């Protein structure tokens, strides 16, 4: 039995999403001030990078509308 494109998408999307979520949980472990020292600037850089990549990735899934010239 061959896997359809839709089935392959669902299988990989679930796997890859779970990997991302687990990595975010692990990143959250760094918030423990008893074990780590960090500045607000460092945290802002981390979340800026994550937010930027998330926006770029999401944009790839959104269908692009044709741009039309208007006056």
C-alpha positions in Angstrom: 0.0 0.0 0.0 1.4 3.4 -1.0 1.2 6.4 1.3 -0.7 9.3 -0.2 0.7 12.8 -0.2 -1.9 13.8 2.4 -1.0 10.8 4.6 2.7 11.6 4.3 2.0 15.3 5.2 0.0 14.3 8.3 2.6 11.8 9.5 5.5 14.2 9.1 3.6 17.2 10.4 2.8 15.4 13.6 6.3 14.2 14.1 8.0 17.5 13.3 5.5 19.5 15.3 6.1 17.3 18.4 9.9 17.7 17.9 9.5 21.5 17.9 7.3 21.5 20.9 9.7 19.3 22.9 12.6 21.5 22.0 10.6 24.5 23.2 9.9 22.7 26.5 13.6 22.0 26.9 14.5 25.6 26.1 12.1 26.6 28.9 14.3 24.7 31.3 16.9 27.4 30.9 14.5 29.8 32.8 15.6 28.3 36.1 17.6 31.1 37.7 19.0 28.7 40.3 21.0 27.0 37.5 21.5 29.7 34.9 22.2 33.4 34.7 21.0 35.5 31.7 20.1 39.0 30.8 16.9 40.4 29.4 18.8 41.2 26.2 19.8 37.6 25.7 16.2 36.4 26.2 15.0 39.0 23.8 17.5 37.8 21.2 16.4 34.2 21.6 12.7 34.9 21.3 13.2 37.4 18.4 15.0 34.6 16.5 12.2 32.1 17.3 9.4 34.6 16.4 11.2 35.6 13.1 11.6 32.0 12.0 8.0 31.2 13.0 6.6 34.1 10.9 8.7 33.1 7.9 7.6 29.4 8.2 3.9 30.3 8.6 4.1 32.6 5.6 5.1 29.7 3.4 1.9 27.9 4.3 -0.4 30.9 3.6 -1.6 31.1 0.0 -0.4 34.2 -1.7 -3.0 36.4 -3.2 -2.3 37.8 -6.6 -1.3 41.4 -6.4 -3.3 43.6 -8.7 -2.6 47.1 -9.7 -5.2 49.6 -8.3 -5.5 53.3 -8.5 
